[in-house]
Amino acid sequence: MDRKLKLARQIVARGVGAWEEDDFEAALKTFLGVLEDFPHFADVRNKVGLCEAMLGRLEKALLHFDAALEENPSYAEAHLNRGIVLNELGRHEEAQKAFDQAGQIDTRDSRAFPSDVGNRIAVTHAQLGDLYLTVNRPEEAATHYEAAINVRPRFMDIRTKFAESLINAGDLDKAKTELEIILESRPGFVGARIRLGVVLQRTGDSERAIREWERCAVDDPEDMRPRAYLASAGVMFPHVHSNPDGDASGADVERSTD
């Protein structure tokens, strides 16, 4: 599964390359392909929205910016892009609210840089981190992701990449801390919870890892990843029945006695 995520990062990099060459249709097709396997990538949702906007399909662009913000409500860039599209559609009051939200997030994140400059610094560091991760240099990638979140700590998509690079570099304690920060802000982020389970298992806390994966299986029954991890731990999770509180206690779980 680590290989699948790494491949997705490489595909995203190809999409960014197509975007930079103004081939927006090719970039869009590439990013949509990534979302088929990783629908919770807020940064890729935002990129899809940008492609749709550049192709003149503003209503579709708006849907993707909204989807990005459902994944990460503190994604300042998506708020900003949403405001631009709303303005183009003549929905000026809504646009101003989106611009205000983007500005409030930037001010909350860091007063050291103006909004647009801080965003560009964070995104540039993240792009460098992506490149290093693509060539299997997780230590260097982590350095750039950490620099990015020092400027924009609420960019949870970058913090997720930071955690992934730490896992790849073997710094599991720090990765655990970062994943817990993400889940405190976004408890429904299944991808981060799955990775937390991986870290917990590797550090010897298999019982908690299983609990995290069981919760993932309940939160997103269509996602096969938590079931695969549970199976690798000797836990069968054939049926999921969420109770009103949304925890895993209503699921039929069978654990191996081996």
N, C-alpha and C positions, 0 to 999 in steps of 0.2 A: 504494500500500500504506500510505503514511502516512495517507491519508484514511480507510482502513478501520480503522486503529488508533484514530484520533481519533473515528470514529463509535462504536467499541466503548466508548471512555471515556464518551461521551455516554449510551449505552445503560445502562452501569453506574450512572451518576448517576441515571437514571430508576428503576432498580431500587432504589437506596438511598432514593429518595423514597418508593417504594411501601412499603419496609421501615419507614420512619419513620412511615408512616400505618397501620402494623400490617396491611397487605395482603400477607401473607406468600406467598400463592399467586401473586399477580402478580409480586412480587419474585423468587420462585423461577423462574418462567417466563422472566423477563427475564435473570437471571443464567445460566440454562442455555442460552439463546440465544447469549450471548456465548461460552460455553465451546465451542460448536460450531465457532467460527472460531479461538478462542484457548484451546485446552485446557490450556495451561501457565500460565495466570494463577492463581497460588496464592491471591491475595487473593479472587478470584471463587469459587474452590473453597470457601474458608472461608465466604464469604457464603452459598453454596448450603447448606453444612452447617448454618449458623445457621437458615436458613429451614426446613429439614427438621426441626430440633430444635423450633422454635416450633410446627410443625404436628404435633408428637408422633411423628414418624417417626425415632426415635432411632438405630436401626440404620443407616438410610440416611444420617443426619447423620454418624455415625461414619465411614462409607465416604468421605465427602467430606473430612472433616478429615484422614483418613489420606492421601487423594490430595493434599491441599494440602501435607502434610508430605513426601510423596515429591518434590514440586517444590522445596520449601524446608524442609529439616530444621531450620533455625534460626528458623522462624516461631513465635515465642513465643505469639502469640494463638491459633494453631491448636492448639498443645499444651494451652493453658488450656481452650479450648472442648472439646477431646477429653476432658480430665479431667472436666469438668462432666457430659458425656454418659455417660461410663463410670460415674461416681458414681450417676447416675440409673438406670443399668441394674443397679446393685448390684455392679459390678466394682470394688470399692473399692481393692484393691491396685494394679490397673492405673491407676486414677484418680490415686492418690497419686504414682505414677511420672511420670505426665503433668504433674502440678502441679510436681513437683520439676524436671523438664526445663524447664518454662516459667520457673521461678524462676532456674535456673542460667544460662539464656540471658540473662535480664534483668540478672543480676548481672555477667555477662561483658560485656554491652553497655555498661552505664553504672551507676555507683554514685551518680550525682548525684541520682537520683530514685527513690522507691519504685516497685516493679514496676508497679502499676496506674496510677500517675500518669504514669510515663514512657511507658507504652504509649498512654495517652490523649493526651498531648502530641504524640507522633509521629503518631498516627492523625489527630488534628485538623489538624496541619500538612499531612499528605498529602491530606486532604479539601479543604483550601483550594487546594492545588496542583492537584488534579483540576478544581476549578471554574475556576481561571485558565486551565488548558490547554483546557478546553471552549470558552472564549471567545477562544481564540487569543492568549493572553498568556503565552508560554513563559518570558519572563524572570522574571515574578512567580511563575509556577509553580515554576521552578527554585529560587527563594529559599525557598519553603516546603518543597519536598522536601529541600533541603539541611539545613534546620533539623530536619526529621524524622529524617534519618539521623545527624545529630550526636547526637541523643538515643538512637536505636536503630540503630547502624550495621549490625547483622546483619539488618535487615528488607530482604531483597533485592528484594522486590516494590516497595518504595518507591524503592530505589536504581535499579531498572529504569526507573521513571517519571522519576526525576531525570535519568537518561541521555537518555531520550526528549525531555524538555523542553530539555536542552542542545543536542541535535541540531536541534530546531525553532528554537532561538535562535541557531544558527550557531556555537556554541562547541564545535567538533568535537574539539579536543585534549582538553578536559576530559571530553567524552562518551566518548572512547576510553578514558581512564583509568578512568572509572566502569564501563564495560562489561568491561574487563579484570579489575577487582576482582570483579565478579559471576562471571565465568567461572573465576576462580581458586578461588572457593568452590563453584561449581556448573558444572563443565565440560560437563555434558550439557544445559545450558539453551539449547535451539536458538534460541529467540526472541532472546536476548541476543547469540548468535553471529551471527545474521543481521544484527542492527543494527550489530554491530562491522564486518561486511563492508561495510555501507553507508557507515559513517564512513571506513573505509580507502579505499574507492573515491573518495569525495569529497575525500580529502586526497592522492590521487595514487598510493596503493599498491594498484594494481589486482591485482597478482599475489597479494598476501597476501589481498585481499578474495575472490578466486576460491578460494583454498585454504580459507578459512573457510566459504564457501558449499558447497564440495564436501563438507567434513566434515559440514555440516548435512544435506545430501542423503543421506549414508550413515547418520547417526545417526537420522534420522526420514524414511524413504522415503515416508511418506504425506503429508508436508508439501510442498505445491507451491511455497511461497515461495522456497526456495533455488534451485529449478530455474528459476523465473522470473527471478531475479536473475542466475543464470548465463547464461541465454539472452540477457539484456540486455547481457551482457559478451561475447557471441559464443561461449559455451561450451555445447555440447550435452551433456546428462547423461541419456541415455535409459535406461540400465540401471545398477542399483546392486547390487554383490555385496560385502558386507562381508567382510573377512578376519578371522581370529580376534582380531587386535589392535584391531579396531574403527576402523581409519583408512580413508581414501578410496582407498588404492592398489589395491583390488580392484574399483574401479568402471570401467565403460567410459565414458571421457570423450573427447569429440571437440571440439577447439578450432578456432575459425575462423581461417583464415590471412589474413583480410582486413586 
